[in-house]
């Protein structure tokens, strides 16, 4: 959920939606649906790699003083 006012929103092209959670995330692996669990785990790994890539790409913007929070504190 987001707003378009007073933020610096950066859309990520991936999202994770866990359906049939009772078949995915049990401590006892014998209760997990193996194929669903494997596919979801691979998707999680992919989405997290992408999130890390975005974080690394945006680090120079955050740390480099490119954003003037004093003059433009609310973004768009």
C-alpha positions in Angstrom: 0.0 0.0 0.0 1.4 3.4 -0.8 0.6 7.0 -1.3 1.7 9.3 -4.1 2.1 12.4 -1.9 5.0 13.3 0.4 7.2 10.3 -0.3 10.1 9.1 -2.3 8.5 5.9 -3.5 10.7 3.5 -5.6 8.7 0.7 -7.1 10.3 -2.7 -7.1 9.4 -5.0 -10.0 8.8 -8.1 -7.7 6.5 -9.0 -5.0 5.9 -12.1 -2.9 2.5 -13.4 -2.1 2.3 -16.6 -0.1 -0.8 -18.7 -0.8 -1.6 -22.0 0.9 0.8 -21.1 3.7 -0.1 -24.2 5.6 1.5 -26.2 2.8 4.6 -24.0 2.6 6.0 -22.9 6.0 5.8 -25.7 8.5 8.7 -26.5 10.8 8.0 -30.1 10.1 9.0 -30.5 6.5 7.0 -33.6 6.1 3.8 -31.4 6.3 5.0 -29.1 3.5 4.1 -29.7 -0.2 7.5 -30.3 -1.6 6.9 -28.8 -5.1 5.1 -25.7 -3.7 7.8 -25.2 -1.0 10.6 -25.5 -3.5 9.0 -23.1 -6.0 8.2 -20.5 -3.3 11.7 -20.8 -1.8 13.3 -20.1 -5.3 10.9 -17.2 -5.8 11.9 -15.8 -2.4 15.6 -16.1 -3.2 15.1 -14.3 -6.5 13.0 -11.5 -5.0 15.6 -11.0 -2.2 18.5 -10.9 -4.6 16.6 -8.2 -6.6 15.9 -6.2 -3.4 19.6 -6.3 -2.4 20.5 -5.1 -5.9 18.1 -2.2 -5.6 19.5 -1.4 -2.1 23.1 -1.4 -3.4 22.1 0.7 -6.5 20.4 3.3 -4.4 23.1 3.5 -1.7 25.0 6.2 -3.5 21.9 8.3 -3.7 21.2 7.9 0.1 24.8 8.4 1.2 26.0 10.8 -1.5 24.0 13.8 -0.3 22.0 13.9 -3.6 18.7 14.3 -1.7 18.2 17.7 -0.1 15.9 16.8 2.9 16.1 20.3 4.3 14.8 22.1 1.2 12.6 19.3 -0.2 11.6 17.3 2.9 8.4 15.7 1.5 9.5 14.3 -1.8 6.8 14.5 -4.6 
